[in-house]
Amino acid sequence: MERLEITSVIGRVAQTAGVLEPFICGAADGLVYYVKGRYAGAVERINELVAAELGRHIGLNIPRPVLLSVPREFIRHGARPDLNDLGEGLAFASTEVPNATVYLPGDPDVAPSHEDRRRLLLFDWWICNYDRCKAKPNLIVADKVIYVIDHNCAFSDKSDMEGFLEDHIYSDAFDLLGFNREINEPLLDSAMGEWGEIVRKIPDEWLEQCSDGQAHIDKIERILLRYKRDPDSFWRGVIQ
């Protein structure tokens, strides 16, 4: 995964738009990024990285993720009082989508296809992401294209997934016969074929900041392999 150095802090997302309040930063490549640093927690940053890589692999419009390096001197000599929330070291950063606005369900100018809605529903089911509901879609739109963001709550416990198929923003895309295994299993197989490479992209410092980094990686893998371990329940959308 590409690594860039931070050059500036432009601002910060208001808490009303996200609990983790990502920073808006400039980087050495001249682009702007939404950045989740130490305040987000190491587990949440790992979740973001893994979900972004998997989602992009199966064809979702997820803004390009990078690792943003924040030197100690940048924090020490910065003028903002909240720079300790950003923290030194490597942060998770998503490339800014210019002119993006929050996607509102039912927007008549934006009509995702049934296939796009089903794929996102399957993705969130696969990664156990309960945090894309009708009240909080975690989607943005620019030039009538929808982009998928915010996966810090992915890989959650099964108790958090109760009501998932009723609450998800695209719950209407679920077929009563379940997710189409014939079409989608090869897609997930292909993504899991990159699992080793994705894990190698996780910075060692994030794993060290977890209470047990390897245990969290193992948990993520177990969640992702539900479609192999318990295929009947997975493809029918049943929590087990």
DRENZARO-797671 format. One record per residue (C-alpha): x, y, z; residue number from 1. Coordinates in nm, 3 decimals. Example, Ala and Ser with C-alpha at 12.3 -4.5 7.8 and 13.67 -1.06 7.14 Angstrom:
// residues 2
1.230 | -0.450 | 0.780 | 1
1.367 | -0.106 | 0.714 | 2
END
This chain:
// residues 240
0.000 | 0.000 | 0.000 | 1
0.130 | 0.343 | -0.091 | 2
0.285 | 0.546 | 0.190 | 3
0.287 | 0.924 | 0.184 | 4
0.400 | 1.194 | 0.426 | 5
0.160 | 1.448 | 0.565 | 6
0.217 | 1.812 | 0.471 | 7
-0.073 | 1.994 | 0.636 | 8
-0.390 | 1.964 | 0.838 | 9
-0.669 | 2.145 | 0.658 | 10
-0.946 | 2.073 | 0.905 | 11
-1.143 | 1.804 | 1.079 | 12
-1.480 | 1.644 | 1.013 | 13
-1.743 | 1.752 | 1.266 | 14
-1.846 | 1.492 | 1.521 | 15
-2.203 | 1.501 | 1.390 | 16
-2.074 | 1.349 | 1.066 | 17
-1.873 | 1.070 | 1.228 | 18
-1.781 | 0.955 | 1.576 | 19
-1.412 | 0.923 | 1.487 | 20
-1.386 | 1.279 | 1.349 | 21
-1.125 | 1.215 | 1.077 | 22
-0.875 | 1.486 | 0.997 | 23
-0.864 | 1.645 | 0.653 | 24
-0.501 | 1.655 | 0.549 | 25
-0.274 | 1.743 | 0.262 | 26
-0.004 | 1.497 | 0.158 | 27
0.323 | 1.506 | -0.031 | 28
0.153 | 1.406 | -0.358 | 29
-0.055 | 1.725 | -0.353 | 30
-0.385 | 1.546 | -0.286 | 31
-0.623 | 1.576 | 0.006 | 32
-0.706 | 1.283 | 0.235 | 33
-0.951 | 1.199 | 0.511 | 34
-0.731 | 1.061 | 0.786 | 35
-0.796 | 0.839 | 1.087 | 36
-0.505 | 0.833 | 1.327 | 37
-0.442 | 0.736 | 1.687 | 38
-0.778 | 0.863 | 1.811 | 39
-0.950 | 0.605 | 1.588 | 40
-0.777 | 0.313 | 1.758 | 41
-0.557 | 0.047 | 1.604 | 42
-0.836 | -0.210 | 1.562 | 43
-1.050 | 0.042 | 1.375 | 44
-0.761 | 0.136 | 1.144 | 45
-0.697 | -0.231 | 1.069 | 46
-1.067 | -0.278 | 0.992 | 47
-1.061 | 0.019 | 0.756 | 48
-0.758 | -0.107 | 0.567 | 49
-0.876 | -0.466 | 0.529 | 50
-1.231 | -0.369 | 0.428 | 51
-1.109 | -0.112 | 0.177 | 52
-0.879 | -0.362 | 0.011 | 53
-1.146 | -0.635 | -0.004 | 54
-1.417 | -0.397 | -0.124 | 55
-1.206 | -0.254 | -0.402 | 56
-1.114 | -0.608 | -0.508 | 57
-1.479 | -0.705 | -0.559 | 58
-1.549 | -0.389 | -0.756 | 59
-1.692 | -0.141 | -0.506 | 60
-1.620 | 0.231 | -0.547 | 61
-1.407 | 0.280 | -0.237 | 62
-1.176 | 0.583 | -0.236 | 63
-0.811 | 0.487 | -0.277 | 64
-0.661 | 0.404 | 0.065 | 65
-0.305 | 0.499 | 0.159 | 66
-0.093 | 0.503 | 0.471 | 67
-0.010 | 0.857 | 0.580 | 68
0.310 | 0.908 | 0.775 | 69
0.288 | 1.169 | 1.050 | 70
0.630 | 1.261 | 1.191 | 71
0.671 | 1.335 | 1.561 | 72
0.794 | 1.686 | 1.478 | 73
0.471 | 1.757 | 1.288 | 74
0.269 | 1.685 | 1.602 | 75
0.511 | 1.860 | 1.837 | 76
0.531 | 2.183 | 1.641 | 77
0.178 | 2.197 | 1.503 | 78
-0.053 | 2.482 | 1.599 | 79
-0.372 | 2.276 | 1.644 | 80
-0.454 | 2.169 | 2.001 | 81
-0.603 | 1.838 | 1.884 | 82
-0.304 | 1.701 | 1.693 | 83
-0.247 | 1.438 | 1.960 | 84
-0.570 | 1.280 | 1.835 | 85
-0.399 | 1.239 | 1.499 | 86
-0.084 | 1.108 | 1.661 | 87
0.256 | 1.031 | 1.520 | 88
0.324 | 0.727 | 1.305 | 89
0.115 | 0.575 | 1.029 | 90
-0.249 | 0.672 | 0.990 | 91
-0.518 | 0.532 | 0.763 | 92
-0.611 | 0.775 | 0.488 | 93
-0.880 | 0.779 | 0.217 | 94
-0.833 | 0.989 | -0.092 | 95
-1.073 | 1.282 | -0.109 | 96
-1.348 | 1.255 | -0.370 | 97
-1.379 | 1.612 | -0.503 | 98
-1.721 | 1.775 | -0.473 | 99
-1.864 | 1.477 | -0.287 | 100
-2.174 | 1.514 | -0.074 | 101
-2.347 | 1.276 | 0.164 | 102
-2.568 | 1.032 | -0.024 | 103
-2.933 | 1.053 | 0.073 | 104
-3.150 | 0.748 | 0.004 | 105
-3.409 | 0.820 | -0.259 | 106
-3.205 | 1.090 | -0.433 | 107
-3.377 | 1.105 | -0.774 | 108
-3.051 | 1.206 | -0.946 | 109
-2.864 | 0.899 | -0.827 | 110
-2.999 | 0.556 | -0.913 | 111
-2.766 | 0.268 | -0.824 | 112
-2.840 | -0.048 | -1.018 | 113
-2.999 | -0.346 | -0.849 | 114
-2.674 | -0.534 | -0.899 | 115
-2.472 | -0.255 | -0.731 | 116
-2.711 | -0.252 | -0.435 | 117
-2.694 | -0.631 | -0.399 | 118
-2.316 | -0.629 | -0.413 | 119
-2.285 | -0.370 | -0.138 | 120
-2.540 | -0.556 | 0.074 | 121
-2.343 | -0.878 | 0.030 | 122
-2.016 | -0.700 | 0.109 | 123
-2.144 | -0.560 | 0.438 | 124
-2.291 | -0.899 | 0.527 | 125
-1.960 | -1.066 | 0.446 | 126
-1.748 | -0.827 | 0.654 | 127
-2.008 | -0.805 | 0.935 | 128
-2.053 | -0.431 | 0.898 | 129
-2.376 | -0.330 | 1.069 | 130
-2.297 | 0.042 | 1.033 | 131
-2.453 | 0.114 | 0.691 | 132
-2.814 | 0.156 | 0.783 | 133
-3.094 | 0.372 | 0.650 | 134
-3.025 | 0.641 | 0.910 | 135
-2.650 | 0.638 | 0.847 | 136
-2.565 | 0.512 | 0.498 | 137
-2.190 | 0.591 | 0.504 | 138
-2.202 | 0.663 | 0.134 | 139
-2.101 | 0.975 | -0.055 | 140
-2.185 | 1.080 | -0.409 | 141
-2.005 | 1.287 | -0.672 | 142
-2.104 | 1.327 | -1.037 | 143
-2.384 | 1.076 | -0.978 | 144
-2.136 | 0.808 | -0.870 | 145
-2.175 | 0.655 | -0.524 | 146
-1.863 | 0.591 | -0.315 | 147
-1.846 | 0.355 | -0.019 | 148
-1.675 | 0.483 | 0.297 | 149
-1.628 | 0.414 | 0.669 | 150
-1.557 | 0.056 | 0.773 | 151
-1.419 | 0.100 | 1.124 | 152
-1.718 | -0.096 | 1.262 | 153
-1.661 | -0.392 | 1.031 | 154
-1.581 | -0.743 | 1.158 | 155
-1.820 | -0.702 | 1.448 | 156
-1.963 | -0.972 | 1.671 | 157
-2.271 | -1.157 | 1.551 | 158
-2.486 | -0.995 | 1.818 | 159
-2.431 | -0.660 | 1.643 | 160
-2.565 | -0.807 | 1.319 | 161
-2.915 | -0.873 | 1.452 | 162
-3.160 | -0.700 | 1.221 | 163
-2.894 | -0.640 | 0.955 | 164
-3.115 | -0.736 | 0.660 | 165
-3.394 | -0.511 | 0.784 | 166
-3.179 | -0.207 | 0.870 | 167
-2.930 | -0.196 | 0.582 | 168
-2.973 | 0.091 | 0.339 | 169
-3.012 | -0.160 | 0.055 | 170
-3.219 | -0.418 | 0.240 | 171
-3.466 | -0.419 | -0.049 | 172
-3.197 | -0.577 | -0.268 | 173
-3.202 | -0.901 | -0.071 | 174
-3.355 | -1.191 | -0.257 | 175
-3.581 | -1.415 | -0.049 | 176
-3.382 | -1.708 | -0.183 | 177
-3.064 | -1.557 | -0.038 | 178
-2.747 | -1.421 | -0.188 | 179
-2.665 | -1.575 | -0.524 | 180
-2.393 | -1.821 | -0.434 | 181
-2.320 | -1.929 | -0.789 | 182
-2.237 | -1.574 | -0.895 | 183
-2.081 | -1.440 | -0.576 | 184
-1.875 | -1.724 | -0.434 | 185
-1.607 | -1.694 | -0.705 | 186
-1.596 | -1.320 | -0.630 | 187
-1.526 | -1.380 | -0.262 | 188
-1.282 | -1.660 | -0.345 | 189
-1.087 | -1.420 | -0.564 | 190
-1.076 | -1.157 | -0.291 | 191
-0.963 | -1.411 | -0.031 | 192
-0.689 | -1.514 | -0.268 | 193
-0.534 | -1.177 | -0.180 | 194
-0.567 | -1.232 | 0.195 | 195
-0.198 | -1.285 | 0.264 | 196
-0.103 | -0.976 | 0.068 | 197
-0.367 | -0.766 | 0.246 | 198
-0.243 | -0.877 | 0.589 | 199
0.113 | -0.784 | 0.492 | 200
-0.006 | -0.428 | 0.425 | 201
-0.111 | -0.381 | 0.789 | 202
0.161 | -0.178 | 0.965 | 203
0.340 | -0.361 | 1.244 | 204
0.288 | -0.061 | 1.471 | 205
-0.091 | -0.100 | 1.445 | 206
-0.068 | -0.466 | 1.545 | 207
0.157 | -0.373 | 1.839 | 208
-0.095 | -0.110 | 1.953 | 209
-0.370 | -0.375 | 1.976 | 210
-0.408 | -0.577 | 2.294 | 211
-0.354 | -0.882 | 2.071 | 212
-0.305 | -0.789 | 1.707 | 213
-0.273 | -1.143 | 1.576 | 214
-0.592 | -1.247 | 1.753 | 215
-0.777 | -0.968 | 1.575 | 216
-0.639 | -1.073 | 1.236 | 217
-0.747 | -1.431 | 1.311 | 218
-1.095 | -1.306 | 1.405 | 219
-1.126 | -1.116 | 1.078 | 220
-1.026 | -1.423 | 0.880 | 221
-1.279 | -1.640 | 1.064 | 222
-1.554 | -1.389 | 0.988 | 223
-1.461 | -1.373 | 0.620 | 224
-1.451 | -1.751 | 0.583 | 225
-1.807 | -1.801 | 0.708 | 226
-1.914 | -1.845 | 0.346 | 227
-1.694 | -2.157 | 0.334 | 228
-1.735 | -2.285 | 0.688 | 229
-2.113 | -2.249 | 0.709 | 230
-2.229 | -2.187 | 0.352 | 231
-2.597 | -2.268 | 0.399 | 232
-2.643 | -2.002 | 0.667 | 233
-2.417 | -1.748 | 0.500 | 234
-2.579 | -1.752 | 0.160 | 235
-2.930 | -1.751 | 0.308 | 236
-2.846 | -1.448 | 0.523 | 237
-2.888 | -1.633 | 0.851 | 238
-2.682 | -1.540 | 1.158 | 239
-2.503 | -1.835 | 1.314 | 240
END
